[in-house]
Amino acid sequence: MSNDDLHSSLSAVVDGPEAGDVSRETTDAFSAFDEGDDSPLAREMIETERRRRELSEADFPHPARTRIFAVTNQKGGVGKTTTSVNVAAALANKGANVLVIDADPQGNASTALGVEHRAGTPSIYDVLLDDVPMARVAQQCPDIPTLWCVPATIDLAGADIEPCLCGAP
């Protein structure tokens, strides 16, 4: 398949049918690509899209009891937040009730999930230092109704030294 053919096929997939050209049949959007194509990238794109579609249509068995996942690593920049947010969204999109606890003062998971996390917003800081019940600070994600987040705020940055400042052990 030439680059021009590949471009035309991708355009047809992305742009969809021409106005007035409506088909009632369900077709594989990648059927225009030749399975024997010598482009490894095109083959991988086709296979990845087919797998994604299969998974999105698959039934999701809900666990009998609550499961807790912790995504941790001392090193920064290894994808902890990205992994957490994407796994949480995937599970919630399949109907699971999911709670993400953002414990990073930068609040990137809170940002990604679209929840408020300005300084002064009830957050994990209040849960840890002021014994506020977690249910009071959890916020529903605006995009996915079964996804909740306990946000982090910049206040959390000083949480590890605050007990020392007030004379607590």
DOPAPA-405948 format. One record per residue (C-alpha): x, y, z; residue in one letter. Coordinates in steps of 0.1 Angstrom, whole numbers, plus 2048, in hexadecimal, padded with zeros to 3 digits. Layout:
REM DOPAPA-405948
XYZA/...
REM end
This chain:
REM DOPAPA-405948
800800800M/80F8227F6S/81084080DN/7F48507F9D/7DE8317FCD/7E6830822L/7DD855825H/7BC850812S/7B3832827S/7BA843848L/7A786283CS/78984B834A/78B83C857V/78E85D869V/777872854D/75D85884FG/745854831P/73E87081AE/71D883820A/70086F814G/71584F812D/70583D830V/709818836S/6F480584FR/70E7E9850E/7287E686AT/74A7E5859T/76E7E3865D/77C806861A/79E7F7859F/7917E083DS/7A17F7823A/7C37ED830F/7D37CE821D/7DC7B483CE/7FA7AC827G/8067D0828D/82B7D282CD/8287F0844S/82E7E4868P/81E804875L/7FE7FF862A/7FC7DA86CR/8017E4891E/7E780088FM/7CD7E8880I/7D47CD89BE/7D47E68B7T/7B37F68ACE/7A37D38A8R/7AE7CA8CBR/7A27EB8DAR/7807E58CAR/77E7C18D7E/7877CC8FAL/76E7E98FAS/7527D18F1E/75C7B690AA/7497B092AD/75B7BC94AF/7577A4968P/7537B9987H/7667AD9A5P/75379E9C2A/7647B69DAR/7777D79DAT/79A7D69CBR/7B57EE9D3I/7D07F79BAF/7EF80B9C4A/80581A9A9V/8268239B9T/84A8299B0N/8638409C1Q/87084D99FK/85E86A98FG/85286A96BG/84C845967V/827847960G/817842982K/7FC85C97DT/7F6854959T/7F282F962T/7DB83697FS/7C484D96CV/7C183794EN/7BB817961V/7A1829976A/78F838958A/790816946A/781804964L/76781F96AA/75D820945N/7557FB949K/73E803966G/7557FD984A/7538169A0N/7768259A3V/78683C9BCL/7A884C9B4V/7BB85B9D1I/7D38769C5D/7F08779DDA/80788E9C9D/8078B39D3P/8098BC9AEQ/7E68AD9AAG/7EB8A0986N/7D288398BA/7B989C998S/7BE8B2979T/7BC894962A/79B889971L/78D8AC970G/7878B2995V/78D8D29A8E/7AE8D39BBH/7B88F79C3R/7C78FF9E4A/7AC8FF9FEG/7978E49ECT/78F8C7A04P/7A98AD9FBS/7BE88FA06I/7D18A8A1BY/7B18ADA31D/7AC887A33V/7D0881A3FL/7D589EA56L/7B28A9A62D/7A1887A62D/786892A49V/774874A3CP/77F86BA19M/75B86AA0DA/75988FA14R/7768999FDV/7708819E1A/7648919C1Q/7528819A4Q/764883983C/74F89896BP/75488194DD/74F85F95DI/73485B977P/74383C988T/76584C98CL/76E8609ABW/78D8729B6C/79A87D9D8V/7AE89B9CCP/7D18A79D6A/7D98CB9DCT/7FA8DE9E0I/7F28DEA05D/7FE8B9A05L/8228C49FEA/8268CFA22G/8128B3A32A/83189FA3CD/83F8BBA51I/8208CAA60E/81D8B1A7DP/8408BCA88C/8368E0A87L/81A8DCA9FC/82D8C7AB8G/81E8A5AAFA/835887AAFP/
REM end
